[in-house]
Amino acid sequence: MAAPPPIRKIIHVDMDAFYASVEQLDNPALNGKPIAVGGGETRGVVSAASYEARKYGVKSALSGYLAKQRCPDLIFVKPRFDRYREISRAVRQIFLDYTDLVEPLSLDEAYLDVTENKLGNPSATLIAKEIRSRIFKELGLTASAGISINKFIAKVASDINKPNGQKTVGPEAVLSFLQKLEIRKFYGVGKVTAEKMYQLGIFTGQDLKKHSLEFLESHFGKSGLHYYQVVRGIHLSPVKSDRNPKSIGAERTFSENLSSEIFMLERLDRIANELDKRLSKKKLAGKTITLKIKYSDFNLQTRSKTLQEYISSHGDILEEARSLLYQEKLYNSVRLLGISLSNLNTGQELEKEEESVSVQLKFEF
């Protein structure tokens, strides 16, 4: 029998309404007002919304038209990704004052393993509080945090007291926390999966825990093992400071719908060039190329092809994207095109997670 894994202290830090908060920080006239970072109400899509806008149901991925319908006073602001990256780097530097085990998930969130940290502070709760305080004092922004024994629970916990709050789920509280948790709040359970679970009478972690591994695998395939483990507090994925991407892509939304494949090829040429630059910067190549097509009616289609050799150059990417474009007839005009490469040459292998868990009742958290 394998020895139980050591108890870890994991913090998940999530910046509050990051893009929108940066815009309000840089332009005080926007403070307290409902704003949406995105392309505008005619053609755009909301990238982020301030908390004032969220009260009206405005959220990311919502079309600008619907967002304006829900909130007539909504103010659209064009995104400034260079500025967001600048702030993100500053936040990352604060993290690195405490630990080198920092795994960014995006510009606005990251995992930190502070089991052993640079300050020798035994309390992950106090470290999270200090990090959030520094982010506010040094950058003028607020962040929320979740603290627990693994990444899964820390991620879920960071949403509990948002915005500008934190939640600690210590080892002794893990199982009761998960049992009471609504199934839709389990990280990774999307709308479709939640509906399927509802149909099976699974509404909380307690309901989920009643079911056997065989039952969950029969209804959810490979994900069944994941659900079986996480509701028992088992999630051993480590915090990786050199986190490898699974795919790299680039895409463009057009100001006018495209109906001619000639014009689409011109746009694909530019997208392939951008992807080439991103791959070159990270020194990566991929074997699986995917063409993303969003039609004017918002229906999304993807076409993929796996090659024998890795590709990364502009010419190779464009050639394969062209073949995917002509693979079948387009049924409508197109508002967005994207190209991504996956099956990358990172050398990263899938990790096997053990099914053991250790619960320590007396542990400073």
PyMOL commands that set and color helices and strands:
alter all, ss='L'
color gray80, all
select helices_A, chain A and resi 18-26+28-30+51-54+64-70+81-96+124-139+151-157+171-180+183-185+191-199+205-209+213-220+223-230+261-282+314-325
alter helices_A, ss='H'
color red, helices_A
select strands_A, chain A and resi 10-15+35-38+46-49+75-77+102-106+109-113+143-148+166-168+247-258+286-295+300-311+334-344
alter strands_A, ss='S'
color yellow, strands_A
deselect
rebuild
show_as cartoon
